[in-house]
Amino acid sequence: MQRGNWGSRFGFILAATGSAVGLGNIWRFPYVAGENGGGAFLLVYLALVFTIGASVMLSEFVIGRAAERSPVSALKKLKGGAWPVVGFIGVAAGFIILSFYSIVAGWTLAYIVKAATGALTALDPNILAASFESFISNPIQPLIYHGIFIAVTVGVVTAGVHRGIERSCQLLLPLLFVILIALAVRSLTLPGAMEGLSFYLTPDFSRINADVVNSALTQSFFSLSLGMGAMITYGSYLSHKENLPGAALWVVFCDAMVAVTAGLVIIPAVFAFSFDPTEGPGLVFITLPAIFGQMPIGFIFSLLFFVLLFIAALTSAVSLLEVVTAYFVDERGLRRKPVTICIGFAIFLVGIPASLSFGPWNGITLFEMTIFDLMEYVAANLMLPLGGIAISLFVGWAIFPRALEEATSKGIHPFFWARPWRFLCRYVAPLAIAWILIAGL
Ligand code: TRP
């Protein structure tokens, strides 16, 4: 594929935002925040996003654009040695993440169907919870939706970066955000919502411990699509005039805004309906329909919302699959279409046990984690942060002069934060991530 072919400046930023904004923001963020004490988590999360997160985001853009290659080849071209191994780990992480991501994306697809057939509105919240549980524990149904989701993702990736991704983000992401704001207004005006708001916004510092910091770090990498080369791949398609630090900051900002707003939707409603904030992965799927039930034309809102969430999940999934595909195309010289279809099929298979672990295979655990939890843990808690350490060290120590040249687009754009960025890459990010990882074990 031709490089440097995003349609416009805006096109690239939207596509990168499309990768970042997804289930991570709307499904994962609220329940992880709920499990980790609300306000305390939010504070640590935002602190990490705007320091380490922004720095790694810029580093990935820089590596991608400097090399104009997908991650493994990019690291080879810029430095070689053992560095390309980092790209490999990224490809593996992308594969694992997509396998379980697709299960949850399949749930959103099922909820589109439920919303369209009126199965969601005007029900008692407890019935909504029971119906969610019975759906995800079904051995067959979620797998059908998982298969459809993977097929659609494969379709977009085989169609190519420019046509497939860019256009779909232009209108829909802003629309998703507008709907989230409308939902936040409804949620915050429910009786009893204020207790939730204070849980979410008032940090209880005594709750900040190694687990909370670890969860915040994992969440920030997952939500920003960092640590496995997705942003390297996207950066590699970018024109050489683009202002990278500005783009990185913008993507980080938008992603954080969506997550924070999703929290404002879910958490106050959780308290208003007396759900349990530590409920886990089902939280959003149970709470949202309950909110829709309290809205005029909630039926329309629920349909529109799940459609948009599905599209947000799709643009994220595309970036995951793109990394795996690009590896086989660029490094192994395989043909794009057949290889993408094969990967899609493999991901479908690997996703099956993840889905069954919510039902018949619920009892199969390792280190007290189900198969789904284990896949998520290995990829998101271990591989992504390790990738973040490696990417930071690579930029900070191995190629910094070249990286700085790239970050300023060969001097066209002034970059006042060059020194703090170098300091972040060299010391702060690797040491902080390593410390958080070790403390979290
Ligand atoms: N960031 C996406 C989300 O929030 C998920 C995602 C897409 C991702 N690409 C990634 C996560 C790369 C980690 C790495 O839903």
Residues whose N, C-alpha, C, O or C-beta is under 5 A from the ligand:
A	BS01	LIG	S19 A20 V21 G22 L23 G24 N25 F221 F222 S223 L224 S225 L226 M228 A230 S316 S319 L320
